[in-house]
Amino acid sequence: MDLNTCMDHLNQDCYCWCNEERNISFAINITATTLLDQNKLSAKLYTKNKDVCIESQVIQLPAISKNCSRMMLENCTTLVAEGEIVTCTCTLSRSASNKHAVSWNTSQHQLNLKASATVSFIARIPQQELTCVAKAFQGTEYFALVFLPFVVSKIHNVSCDTILHHDGSANISCTTGRIYPRAKCKFFQYTDKKPRRQIENVSYKHTIVSRHPLYYTTLCGMHLKDAHLETNALNVTAYLYPEHVNITHSSRFAIRRTVSVDVTKDLDLANAVSGVTLQKYTQQDSVTSCLEGLITLQDKMVFRTLVDLTAFNNTLRSVSYEVKRHTRFYFKSVCFLKIPSMCKGYNTKECYCQPTQTENLYLFVLNATAYEIYSRGFVKVSVMLKNLSILSTDTINIPPIYDPSYIWSSFSINNVFLQETKCRAMVSGKEVKIEYTCDIDWPSPCRLEILDASTNDTVLRGSNVIKSTKSFDGPTNLTWVLKKQYCHGTEEHTFHCFIHVESREEVMMSSTGLTIIYSVAILFVLVLVVTLVSCLCWKKKIKRASHRKEKSINNEEETELNSFRGD
């Protein structure tokens, strides 16, 4: 099949679908026949010109018995909604109906549900498969058919939101309530001058709200660029339906929501937030020691906004800060306040407001912890009026936020790497080869410095990499302090390293002394071994002589005894 025709059909012999990672899944759903019994199955992928063919691994199909012409399932719905009553009838041929008893069982527990040809039950998630069994009244013959409907949870409680931007673009997103399986969304654009057109590049966020049984909520959204907003009237219709279900053939499972946008009116309002001024970000406003960027979980990013109540003529309801990751589609509200009722001056909260010296002019401040996930993201201020309409300011960029745990550094003496927590080394010879390296993802270089702890004098200094060879005339004990600074203005990270440098003469004398000690020890061992061997040989010699003497005496006594008996 052509992969361009993927329509998420479950009721076709071949179908495919595309997930959020843009991976295509391909499936076959064909009737089992004896021709396929234990055959081999593989998939092949061809390019358009058919010059390249990629074949998957080969699998073996299961055993397939002959089609039981005496038994079939009728009026059995394979796609049902949760809570619906499902009915299925197991039909036997005339020749078999008088010889076999029909019953429905659950395949998992082999429990008898109903000794009848027809079974009715309420669809649940997850749904157990049911087996219709026809067993002979006499003998052991039986045959069975399995019935397992696909149960989905209908989509309810769908809400859709629209956000217009100053550049004429718009974001439209829809959120579902609890569903199974996950939802798919299709957006169609209508204008007063153009027919319906489907909008591509829909983004998704699926959240598991329950695992037993499994349920999700789905947030889907799309972005309309300037080219889409050509007319004064714009209507966008969203169809939401269960995943793997064809929207055309299963319209009873889909839900439709239409969002109408008066482009001219709403864009004028979006640009007319004259009473709200989101000031540009400055490094000096944030709580950090860095001169560029912020450190995650340690620094505070500060944004300041001036809100003039006189511009709203008592129609302002609340003001909020919204942030967005640079890789995400939607903004997230991080705080909101009602001005002036909630303006209590500065406090420890991440969001606060306070009056200025100008009447009805308030300072709205976001003082939030810097998180790396928002690095180089976006922030804006939204105001809600008493008629529940929402206006938004222009977006400004969030500064880069870095994680110091990603900083990698190494220190080596004569090509031997040393640990910061246990930095000790013994070097022989007059020359010491030093290499100190720091690797970071930071706008400024990593500043490195090696100092002599006894004099606090700088031995070496550099950025990112220090390589040098130092010479020493005689034996030396060194205590070095190694410093690294990855953000200009922050505290330096230090550790101590203890190095003993010994001359070649010391090494040779030490080696000579060790050689003498080893020689004496070996000589002592040899003398001890020779002594032990001599003792053992002497003992054996004495034992043999004693044995010969005893044997000679015994022979003489025996000779005398024999001569006495002869006499």
N, C-alpha and C positions, 0 to 999 in steps of 0.2 A: 504494500500500500504506500501511497505518497504521504510522507510525514507532514506535508503542508495541509493535509485534510484532517488533522487531529481535532475531533469534536467532542471528546469525552463521552462517547456513546457506550453504554453497557449492553445494549440490545443488538449489537452487531457482532458478526463473526470475528472481525478484526477491529481493534480500536486502539487509540493511544491518547496520552494526555501529557501535559507539561506541568512540572511543579515549580515552586518558587525559585529553585536554583537553576531554572532553565534547562533541566534535564528532561528528556523525553522517555516515557515509559510506554512500551508496546506490548499488547496482549492479544491472545487469540481465545475465542470462546466458541468452540465448535462442538458439534454433537459427536459423542463417542461411537465409533463403529468398529467392528471386528477387523477391518482393514488396517486400523491403527494399533492393533494389539501388540504391545511391547516393541513398537517401532522406535526408531531414533528420531529426535527432533532437534533442530538448530535454527538459528536466525541469521540472516545475511543482510548486510547493509551495503547498498550500491550508491555510488555517486551519480550525479545527473548524466554524465557521459558514459556511465557503466564501465569505466576503465579500472575502477578500484572497487574491490569487493572485500568486505570485512565479515568474517564468519565467527559466530559465537561458539562457546563450548557446546558439545553434543550431550543431550540428556535422553534418558529412556522413558518412554511412555508407560503407564501402568497396564496391567493385564485387563483386557476388555472382553467380557463374555458376550454371547449372542444376545441380540435384542429379544427381550421377553415380550412376545406378541400377545401374551395372555394378560398383561398388566400394564396400566398407564395411569398418569395423573391428569385430571381434568379440572378446569375452573380454579387453578391455583395461581394466585397473583405472586409474581416474583419480586415486585418492588412495592413496598407498603410504607405507610407512615406509622410512627410510634403511637401506640394506643388504638390503632384500628383493629377491627375484628377480621381475621384471616380465615378463609374457608378453603379446604382442599379435599378433593374426592379421589379415591383410589379405585379404579375401575378394572374388573376382571372380565375376560372373555366368557362366553356361555359355557364352554367346555370346562373352564377352570372354576367358575363360580360355584358349582355344586360339589367340588372336590376340595376346596381350600377355604380356610377361615382367614378373614382380613382383620388386622389390628394395626394401630398406630403406636409407635414407641419413640421414646427419646433416645437418640443414638449414644448420648453420653452415659446415661445411667441405666439404659435398657428397662425403663419403667413403662408399663403398659398404660397408655393414655386412654384409648378407646377401642373397644372391640367392634369397630364399625368401619365402613368404607369411607365415611366422611368425618373430618376432624375440623373443629373450629377453636381458635385461640386468639388471645390479644397479643399483638406484636410488641415485643420488648427489645431493649438494647442492653446487652447483646442478645441476639436471638439464637436459641439452640436449634440444631437441625433435627428434623423429624424423619422417621423411617416408616414407610408403609410395608408391612410384612404379610405375605400370603403363605400360610402354612397348611400343608395337606392334612386332611382329617385322619388319614391312615398313612403310615410311613414317615420318613424324615424329609421329604422334599419340601423346599420352600424357596421363595424368591422375594426380592425387596427392591424398593425404589426410595431414594432420599429426596427430601424436600427441605430447602433452606432459603427462605425469602430474604431479600436485602432490605433491612429496616433503616429508615432515616427519620431524623427528628425534624419536623417542619420548622421553618424559620419564622420567628416571631420577634416582636419588640425591636424592629430595625429603626435606627435613627441616623439621619444624614445631616452633615454640616458643610457649609460653604465658607471659604475665606478668600476674599479678594485682596489683591496686592496692588501697590501703586503703579506697577509697570503694566497693568492690564491683564495679568495672569490670574488664575484662580485655582484653588485646591478644593476638591470635593471628596469627602470621605463618608463611609457608611459603616455602622457597627451593628452586629447582630447580638441577640441574646444567646442563651444556651442552645447549642445545636450538635447534631452528629449526622454524617461526618462533617469535616470542615466545609466552609462555604466557598463558592466561586462567585465572582461578580463580573457582570458585563455592563459597561457604560455606553450609552448612546446619546449623541448630541443632536439637538434640534435647534434650528433658528428660523426666523421668519422669512429667510431667503433661500435656505438650503434644506434638502431632505435629510433624513436620518443618516447619521454616520457613526460607526462604532469607534470608540476611543481606545487605543492600545496602551500598553505599558501600565497596567494596573499593578499596584503594589499591595502586599498582604502582610498582615501580622496575625498569626493564630496563637491563641492562648488556651492551654488546658485548664479547665475549671473543675473537672472531676475525672478521676481515673477508674473508679469502680462504681457505676459504669463510666465509660469514656465519653466526655462531652467537651466541646470547645466553644469559644467565642471568636469571631472573625472580624477584623478591621481591614477594610479594603479602601483604597483611595486612588485618585488619579490627579494629574496636573494638566491644566489647560494653559498653553502658552499664548502669547500675544495674537498669533495668527487665528486662534479659535474665537477670539472676542472681537468679531468684526461688526456686529450689529448691536442694536440697543437691547434686543430681547434674546435671551439664551435659556434653553431648557435642556436639562440633562436627566435622562431616565436611567436608573440603576436597577438591574435584575440580579437578585441574589438567589442562589439555588444550591442544593447539596453537591459536594464534590463527586465526580464520576457519574453524575446524572445529566442526561442530555436535556438542556433547557427547552428545546423545541418539543420533544416527545413527552416530557414530564412537567408540563406547565403547572400542574396542580401542586407541585412542590416548590415552585418559585414564588418570590414576592417582589413586587415592583414599587419603587419609590421615585418620584419625580421632583427635581429641584429646579425652581424657576429663579432666574437672576436678571434683575434690571441693571444691565451693565453700566449705563450712563449714570444712573442715580447712585448706585452703590460705589462706583469708582470715584465719583465726586466726593462722597462721604469719606471714603478711605483716604483721599488726599486732603480732606478738610479737617484733619485732627489738629487744628491750629492751637488748641489749648493744651496739647501734650507735646513736649519736646524731649525726645530721647537723646541725651548728650553722647558724643563720641567717647569711645573707651580710651582711657589713659592709664598707663602703667602706674602712675603716681597715686591714682585713686584706690587701686587694689592693695590688699594686705599681703605684701610679699617683700622679700629681700632681693629678688631678682631684678635685674634691669631690663630683661627681655624674657617674655613668657612667664608661665606660672608652674608651680610644682603641685602635682595631684595630691589631694587629701591633706595638704599642708597649708596652702595659700588660700586666700579669699579673692574671688573676682567680684569687683564692685562696678555696678552700673547706676547712673544717676538720671532721673527724669524730672522735669518740671511740669506740674499740672496746674493750669490756670482755671479755676472754677468759674470765673466770669464768662469764659467762652462757651460754657455749656448751659447757662441760664437755668440752673437748678434741674438739669436733666441727667446728670451723671449718677450712675448707680455704683460702679466699682471700677477699679483699675488693676491690671495684672501684668506680670512679666511672663513671657513665654520663650522657651529655648528649644532649639532643634539641633540634633547632631548633623554633621555635614554629610553623613551617609544615609540619613533617614528622610522620609517624605513629609512627616507631620511635625507640628510644634506641640510642645508639652508645657502646660501651665505649671509654674513652680511656686507662685504665691499670688495672692490678691488682697486688696485692702479697699475699704470704703473710706473715701475722703470727703469730709474731714473727721468723721466720727471715730475712725480707728487710728488717727495720727497722734500717737502718744510720745513722740520724740524718739531719740535713739535708744535702742535696746539690743539685747543679744540675739534677737531673731534674725533670720536671713532676709526678712523683708520688713521694712518700716518706712514711715513717712513723718515729716515734721514741717511746721510752718516756717516760712521765710519772713524777711522783714517787709516784703510786699504783701499787702492785704489780698486774701483769696489765692495766693500763690504758694503751692506746697512742693516740697522736695520728696520724691518717691524713690527709694533706694533699694537695690538688690545687692545684698552682701552675702553671697552664696559660696559654699566650699567648692573649690576647683576640682572637677573630676575629669580624668583623661578622656572619657567618652565624649565630652563636649568640646574637645580641642578643635579649634578652627571651625566651630559651629556658628549658629546664628541666634540672635536675641532680638525680641521686639516687645513693644508694650501694646496691650489691647485694652480698650475701654468699653464697658457695657453701659448703655443708656437705660433709662427707666422703661422704655418700650421694648427692652431686651435685644435691641439691635447692637451689633458689635463692630467697632472701628479699630483699625490697627495702624500703627506707625510703620515707617520704613524699618527694615532689618539692618542691624549692624553686626560685624563679625566678632566672635569670641576669640580671644588671643590663644596662641598655642599653649597647651597644657602638657607637661612632660612627667614621666614616671621615673624617678631616680633608680628604681630597682633594675631598670634595663641598662644601667651603666656597667660596662665591663672593663676591668683593668687588670693588668698583670705586671709583675716585677720579677726580674731574673738576674742572677749573678753567675757569670761564666756559663750561660745557657742553661742554668738550673733554676726552674721556677719556684718561687717561695710564696707561702701563704701569708696573707695579712695578719691572721690571728696567731701564727706561729712562724715568725720570720727570723730564722737563725741560719747562718752559713759559715763554713770554714773553707778558706781559700788558701792554696799554696802558690807561692811565687810572688813576684812583685806587681804584676798587672791584674787588675780587676775589671772585667767587662760588665757594664751595667746597661740594662734596658728596662725602661718604665713606660708602659703604654696605657692609654685610656681611650675607650671607644664609646661615644654617646651620640644620640640623635638630639642635637641642641643647636640653636642658632649661633651660640658662641663656642669657641674651642674649650677643651678641657685643660685647665691650667695645672701643671705639674711642677713640683719643687722637692728637692732632696737637701736636707740640712744636716749639719754635724750637731748632734745633741749636746756635746760638751761645750761648744763655742757659739752655737746658734748661727754659724756662718753657712751661707748657701754653697752647697757642693755642685748641684746642677739645677737648671731651671729651663722649662720649655712648655710647649703646647702639644697635647695629644700624644707625642712620642718623644722620649729622651733616650738617646743612645750615646754612650761614651765609654772610654777606657781610662781608668785611673792607675797611676803607678805609685808604689810605696817602697821606700828604701829598706825598711826593716820591719820586724814584727809589729803589728798594729791591731788594737781592739777598737772597732768602730761601732758607734751607736748612731744610726741615721733616723731622721724623722722624714717620712714620706707624706707629702700633702697632695691632695687633688681637689680642685674646685670646678664644678661643672656648670655653675650658674653664677655669673659675676655679681658680687654683692652678698652672696650667701656664705655661711660658715664653711670653713675648709674641713675636709675629712682627712684625718691623720692616722698613721700607725707607725710603730717603732720597729726597726730591724737591727739585729745584733750580728756583726760580721767580725770574724777573727782572721786576720791575714798573717800568715807565717812565711818566712823566707825559705829558699831552697836549702840553705845550710841547715836550718832547723829541721826541715823535712828529712835531709840526709842523715843528720845526727840522730834524729828520732828513729829513722829506719835502721841505722847501724846499731843503736841500742836495742831495738827490738830484735835484730838479727842475733846479737850476742845472747840475749835472754832466751830466744828460741833455741839456739844451739846448745846452751847449758841444759835447758830442759830436756832436749832430745837426748843428749849424752847421759843425763841422769836416768832417763827411762831405759836406755840401752844397757847401762850397767846393772840396773835393777833386774832387767830381763835375763841377762847373762848369769847373774847370781842365782836367780830362781831356777834357771835351767840346770846349772851346776849342782845345786842342792838336790834337785830331783834325780839327776843322774847318779850322784853319790849314794843317795838312799836306795836306789834300785840296785846298785852294785853290791852294797852291804847285804841287802835282802837276798840276792842271788848266792853270794858266798855262804851265807848262813844256811840257805836251803841245800847247797851241795854238801856242806859239812854234816848236816843232819842226815842226809841220804847216805853218806859214807858210813856213818856210825851205825845206821840201821842195817846196812849190808854186812858189816863186820859181826854184829850181834847175830844175824841170821846164819852166817857161816859157822860161827862157834856153836850155835844150837844144832845145826845139822851134823857137825862132827861129833858132838856129844851123843846124839841119837845113834850114830853109826857105831860108836864104841859099845 
